[in-house]
């Protein structure tokens, strides 16, 4: 018994140490970004567009708006496909076809984002010889799909089968039972998956190099090259100008804060689902 207690205590210490290392790494990164970027965050930074090279000041307002548009369109494109695929896999998917879809979704989740960006470039940029925010949204939608599919499937599977069977026993059609009973019950977990998918693509930069390309001006038309906050951070970080370096750290702080808030709301939605 003493040996078992010793092994148990050792396991607890090792697990706690690993957890502490993981949490400390995140806190160190976040703290360093805060220290480097907080001094450059102000209203002009959040409300103004970039200024010409050599002129200090300016901001990333166009990048923030561009990020909202690109990620929003990506969510509109990916959500219906992902949720419907999850419904099929959870309720009707059987045999080799369903297993093949699950396998491909898992593989897609591991594909490097730069490869997805190159794919979007080949299909939506090179043939038209025109960069656009819409092509970036397509690349982001592809990155979001596997997360939404797997989360939607697990969310629907978590609804007790007796709920669906009861709806069918009351005379509801399969469509009505799915739409009016199953989906509302699984909605919080599906929303959680969508939020996590949004957090996944919010900080992506590689696909944007092949698609949105970036812009120094206000651009609300997704059919044109658009600014995007992560892309602006990349551009500023590799520049030789100290003012742009400060703005890169500030932009990184904004991105990390947004991802933090998205994950917070995702956990809140998931907790609501099981409370």
C-alpha positions in Angstrom: 0.0 0.0 0.0 2.9 2.4 0.8 4.4 1.7 -2.6 1.1 2.5 -4.3 0.7 5.7 -2.4 4.3 6.7 -3.3 3.7 6.0 -7.0 0.4 7.9 -6.9 2.1 10.9 -5.2 4.9 10.8 -7.8 2.4 10.8 -10.6 0.5 13.7 -9.1 3.7 15.7 -8.8 4.8 14.9 -12.4 1.4 15.9 -13.7 1.3 19.1 -11.7 4.8 20.0 -12.8 3.9 19.5 -16.5 0.7 21.5 -16.1 2.7 24.3 -14.4 5.2 24.3 -17.2 2.5 24.6 -19.8 0.6 27.3 -18.0 3.9 29.2 -17.2 4.9 29.1 -20.9 1.6 30.7 -21.9 1.8 33.3 -19.1 5.4 34.2 -20.1 4.5 34.6 -23.7 1.5 36.6 -22.9 3.3 38.8 -20.4 6.2 39.5 -22.8 3.8 40.5 -25.5 1.9 42.8 -23.1 5.2 44.4 -22.0 6.3 45.0 -25.6 3.0 46.0 -27.0 1.0 47.8 -24.4 2.8 51.2 -24.9 1.7 51.4 -28.5 -2.0 50.6 -28.0 -4.1 53.8 -28.0 -7.1 55.1 -29.8 -5.2 56.3 -32.9 -3.7 52.8 -33.2 -7.2 51.2 -33.1 -9.0 53.8 -35.2 -6.5 54.9 -37.9 -5.0 53.3 -41.0 -1.3 52.8 -41.5 0.8 55.9 -42.4 3.4 56.0 -45.2 6.8 54.6 -44.6 8.9 56.9 -42.5 5.9 58.7 -40.9 5.4 57.7 -37.3 2.0 56.9 -35.9 -1.0 55.5 -37.7 -2.8 52.3 -36.7 -4.3 49.0 -37.8 -8.0 49.9 -38.0 -8.2 48.6 -41.6 -6.6 45.4 -40.5 -9.1 44.9 -37.7 -12.0 45.5 -40.0 -10.5 43.3 -42.7 -10.0 40.5 -40.2 -13.7 40.7 -39.2 -14.8 40.6 -42.8 -12.5 37.7 -43.8 -13.1 35.6 -40.8 -16.9 36.4 -40.9 -17.2 35.3 -44.5 -15.2 32.2 -43.7 -17.5 31.3 -40.9 -20.5 31.8 -43.2 -19.0 29.4 -45.7 -17.8 26.8 -43.3 -20.6 26.5 -40.8 -23.4 25.1 -42.9 -21.1 22.5 -44.5 -19.4 21.5 -41.2 -22.7 21.3 -39.2 -24.5 19.3 -41.9 -21.6 17.0 -42.3 -21.5 16.5 -38.5 -25.3 15.7 -38.5 -24.8 13.1 -41.2 -21.9 11.5 -39.4 -23.6 11.5 -36.0 -27.1 10.3 -37.1 -26.9 8.7 -40.4 -23.2 7.9 -41.2 -22.5 4.3 -41.2 -19.9 2.1 -42.9 -16.9 2.9 -45.1 -18.3 6.3 -46.3 -18.6 7.8 -42.9 -15.3 6.4 -41.7 -13.7 7.9 -44.9 -15.2 11.3 -44.2 -13.9 11.2 -40.6 -10.5 10.2 -41.7 -10.3 12.9 -44.3 -11.5 15.5 -41.8 -8.7 14.4 -39.4 -6.1 14.6 -42.2 -7.4 18.0 -43.2 -7.0 19.3 -39.6 -3.3 18.4 -39.9 -2.6 20.0 -43.3 -0.2 23.0 -42.9 -2.0 26.3 -43.4 0.5 27.4 -46.0 -0.5 24.5 -48.2 -4.2 25.5 -47.8 -3.1 29.1 -48.8 -1.3 27.8 -51.9 -4.4 25.7 -52.8 -6.6 28.8 -52.6 -4.1 30.8 -54.6 -4.1 28.2 -57.3 -7.9 28.1 -57.6 -9.0 31.6 -56.8 -6.1 34.0 -57.4 -3.8 32.7 -60.2 -6.6 32.1 -62.7 -8.0 35.7 -62.2 -4.6 37.3 -61.6 -6.2 39.1 -58.7 -5.7 38.9 -54.9 -8.8 39.2 -52.8 -10.2 38.9 -49.3 -12.7 36.4 -50.6 -10.0 33.9 -51.5 -8.6 34.3 -48.0 -12.0 33.6 -46.6 -12.1 30.4 -48.7 -8.7 29.3 -47.3 -9.9 30.1 -43.7 -13.1 28.2 -44.3 -11.1 25.1 -45.3 -9.1 25.4 -42.1 -12.2 25.7 -40.0 -14.1 22.8 -41.6 -12.5 19.8 -39.7 -12.9 21.5 -36.3 -16.6 22.3 -37.0 -17.3 18.8 -38.4 -15.8 16.9 -35.5 -17.2 19.2 -32.9 -20.7 19.1 -34.4 -20.6 15.3 -34.6 -19.6 14.9 -31.0 -22.1 17.5 -29.9 -25.0 15.7 -31.6 -23.8 12.4 -30.3 -23.9 13.8 -26.8 -27.6 14.3 -27.0 -29.3 11.2 -25.5 -30.7 8.9 -28.2 -33.9 8.7 -26.1 -34.6 12.4 -27.0 -34.6 11.7 -30.7 -36.5 8.5 -30.3 -39.1 10.3 -28.2 -39.6 12.9 -30.9 -40.0 10.3 -33.5 -42.4 8.4 -31.3 -44.6 11.5 -31.1 -45.0 11.5 -34.9 -42.3 14.0 -35.8 -40.5 13.4 -39.1 -36.8 12.7 -39.1 -36.2 16.2 -40.5 -38.3 17.9 -37.8 -36.8 15.8 -35.0 -33.3 16.8 -36.1 -33.9 20.5 -36.7 -36.4 21.2 -33.8 -35.1 18.8 -31.1 -31.6 17.5 -31.7 -29.9 20.7 -33.0 -31.3 23.0 -30.2 -30.1 20.5 -27.6 -26.6 20.4 -29.2 -26.4 24.1 -30.1 -24.1 25.2 -27.2 -21.5 22.6 -28.0 -21.8 23.4 -31.8 -21.3 27.1 -31.0 -18.3 26.2 -28.9 -16.8 24.4 -31.9 -17.5 27.3 -34.2 -15.8 29.7 -31.7 -12.7 27.4 -31.5 -12.6 27.2 -35.3 -12.6 31.1 -35.4 -9.9 31.2 -32.8 -7.9 28.7 -35.0 -7.8 31.0 -38.0 -7.7 34.4 -36.4 -4.0 34.4 -36.0 -3.2 32.6 -39.3 -0.8 34.5 -41.6 0.5 32.0 -44.2 -2.7 31.7 -46.2 -3.0 35.5 -46.4 0.3 35.8 -48.2 -1.2 34.0 -51.1 -4.7 35.4 -51.0 -5.6 38.7 -49.3 -2.1 40.1 -50.0 -2.8 43.1 -47.7 -3.6 46.8 -48.2 -2.6 50.1 -46.6 -6.0 51.6 -47.1 -9.6 51.1 -46.1 -11.1 48.2 -48.2 -14.6 46.8 -47.6 -15.0 45.0 -50.8 -13.9 41.4 -50.3 -13.3 41.0 -54.0 -10.2 43.3 -53.7 -6.9 42.9 -51.8 -7.6 43.5 -48.1 -5.7 44.3 -44.9 -5.7 41.7 -42.2 -4.4 42.2 -38.7 -2.2 39.1 -38.6 -0.7 40.0 -42.0 0.0 43.5 -40.8 1.8 42.2 -37.8 4.0 40.0 -40.0 4.7 42.9 -42.4 5.6 45.3 -39.5 7.7 42.7 -37.7 10.0 42.1 -40.6 10.4 45.8 -41.4 13.5 47.8 -40.4 11.5 50.6 -38.7 11.3 50.8 -34.9 7.8 52.4 -34.9 6.5 49.5 -37.0 8.1 47.0 -34.6 6.2 48.6 -31.7 3.0 48.4 -33.7 3.7 44.8 -34.5 3.9 44.0 -30.8 0.7 45.9 -30.2 -1.1 44.1 -33.0 0.1 40.8 -31.6 -1.3 41.8 -28.2 -4.7 42.5 -29.9 -4.6 39.1 -31.6 -3.8 37.3 -28.4 -6.5 39.1 -26.5 -9.1 38.3 -29.2 -8.1 34.6 -29.1 -8.3 34.6 -25.3 -11.8 36.1 -25.4 -13.0 33.7 -28.0 -11.7 30.7 -26.0 -13.3 32.2 -22.8 -16.7 32.4 -24.5 -16.2 28.9 -25.9 -15.7 27.5 -22.5 -18.6 29.5 -21.1 -20.9 28.1 -23.9 -19.7 24.6 -23.2 -20.2 25.0 -19.5 -23.7 26.2 -20.2 -24.4 23.1 -22.3 -23.6 20.8 -19.4 -24.9 22.9 -16.5 
